[in-house]
Amino acid sequence: MTGNGAIGDPATTTEGDGAYWVFGYGSLMWNPGFVFEDRHAALLSGYHRDMCVLSLRYRGTPERPGLVLGLRGRGSCRGIAYRVAPERWPEVSAYLHEREMTTYAYIPRRLRVRLDDGRRVMVHTYVADPRHDQYAGHLSLEDRIRLLRQGVGPKGSARDYLASTVEHLDALGIRDGHMHDLLDYVDGRRAAGGPVAVR
């Protein structure tokens, strides 16, 4: 098994009991939308969550894009890992593909996380594709602030998406200073004089 196997590949079960694990770092943490057997807080090393994907449909439009979450390389990310029974995996995999891969701005990946009970498991998750036209990880802080302020789509505003993310992270007890800093910049509580730190 490799670290970047496609999600749907039947040869990529992760545990001896045949269960699969899904890692959520954004709305999947509080709104998974699928049936799972168990859930644990989990730490993913080597990636951090960031508002780094242009939203052209849900939190923005092609004319006035917003930003939504993705995983970018370096740092670490605390999220939620869900254990999915093998018999449910086909339906869960199809659901996740429809939810996350509408414009193929993400790359399905299998990565290792550490659960809050000390176990290390392989999880299925989605990483922002730096080669995709919607990738925004290279943009300046000022450009990201502008996109977060302007983006509005059928699902609401990009700013409210960021604020909801911060609120839910706090409720789950997951500290992410990067998200808090970015919201402070967007809401004008901090001047955009430098980069937002990755924590």
N, C-alpha and C positions, 0 to 999 in steps of 0.2 A: 504494500500500500504506500502510495506516495503522499506528499504533503499538499498536493494541489489536484487531487482527483476530483472529477466532476461530481456534483451532487446528484444523483440519480443513478450513478454507477453501482450495479448490484454487488460488485466486489469490494465495496468500501464500507462494510459494516465495521463498527469500531470496538465492540465489546464481545467477550466470550459468550454472552447470552444472546448475541445477535442484535442488540439494541443499537439505535443510532442516537447521536447527540446533535442538537442544533444550538448554536451560539447566537444570542440576541444582544445587540449593543445599542439599538435605538428603540423604535416602537414595539419591536418583538418582545422587549423586556416586560412591558405592561399590557400588551395586546397581541399575544402570540397567534391567536386565531386557529389553533390546531390542538388536537388531543395529545396530551403527553402523560407519561407515567410518573415522572419525578422532575424536580427542578432544583438547581443549586446556583448560588453565586459562583462566579468563575473569573479567573484572571487569564487574559491572553497577552502574552509577551511578544514584542516585535511589531505591534500595530497600536494605533490610537484612533479613537473616534474623532471625526472632524466634519464640519459642514463643508464638504468638498465636492459635491455633485450638483450640477445645475439642474433645477427642477423646471421642466417646461410644460408639465401637465397638471400636477397636483398642487404645488406651492408657487406657481409662476406660470408664465406663458412664453412661447418662443420670442415674442416681442419684448417682454419684461420678465426675464428668468428670475427665479428665486434660488435658494440653496437648501439641500437636504443632506442628511448624514451619510457618511461612508467610512470605511476603515482605510487608513493610510499607514505606510510603513514607518517604523521606529516607535519607541515609547512602549506603553502598555495600555490595556483597556480592561476595565472591570465591567462585566455584564452578567447575563443569566444564561445558563446552559440547561437545556431541556432534554430529557431522555425520552425517546420515541420507540415504542414497541415495533419490532420488525414487520409485523403484519400490517401496521398502519403506515409504514414508511412510503409506499407508493403514493397514497393520497396526500400525505404531508409534503412529500417532495414536489408533487404537481402543484399544490397550493403555494408553496414557497416560490416556485419558479414563476407562477403567474403574478405573485405579489411583488417580487423583487426584480424581475428581469423584463419589465415592460419595454425598456429601451436598450437593454443589454449594456448599461453603464457600469455594471458590477461584474466581477469574476467570481464564480462559485469556487470556494476553496475548502480544503480539509486542513485544519490546523489543530495544534495541541494546546489545551488549556489545563489549568490547575483548578480543581473544584475546591469549595470551601472545606471539604472534609479531607483534603490532601491528595485525593486521587488525581491522576492525570489521564485525560481521555482525549480522543480525537473528535473534533466537532465539525459540523458543516456550517459554513458562514459565507458572507459575501464581502468582497474587498473591492473598493473603488478601482476602476480600470483607468490607469493614467494615460492610456492611448485613446480613450474615448473622447468624442467631441464635448461631452458633458462634464468631463473632469475639470475641477476648478481648484485643485490643490496647489497649483502654481500661482494663483492670484494673490495680489497684495492684500493686506488687512483692510485697507481702505475700499478696495473693490468688493471684498466679501461683505463688508458692512453695508455698502450700497445695495448689493443684491438681496441681502437679508431684509433690508428696509423696504425694497420695492416689490419683491415677489409676492403676488397674490394669485391663487388659483382656486379650482373647485373645492379643494380640501382646506382652504384657508390661507393665511399668510405665512411666509417663511419665518418672519419674526416670531409669530405665535407658535410655530413648530419648534423653534429653538427654545422658547420660554417653556413650553410643555415638556420638552426633553429635560431641561434643568429641574423643573418641578418634580418630575417622576424620578429622576436620578436621586434627588434629595429624599423623596419618600421611600425609595428602596435602600437608602443608606449608602449610596455609591458616590464617592467624592470624585468630582471631575472639574478641577479648577479651570481648565481650558474652556469648557462650555460656559461656566459662570463669567469668566473674563469676556468672552465673546458677546454674551448678552449685555454685559455692562457697556461695552463699546456701542452696540446697536442701539441701546436705549439712552445713550448720551451721558451715562454716569462716569465715563472714563474717556479721555481724549485718545484718539488713535495715533499715538506717537511712536509705537514700536510693535514688534511682533507679539502675538499671543503665545504664551509659553505652553509647551507640551508637557503634561504632567502624568 
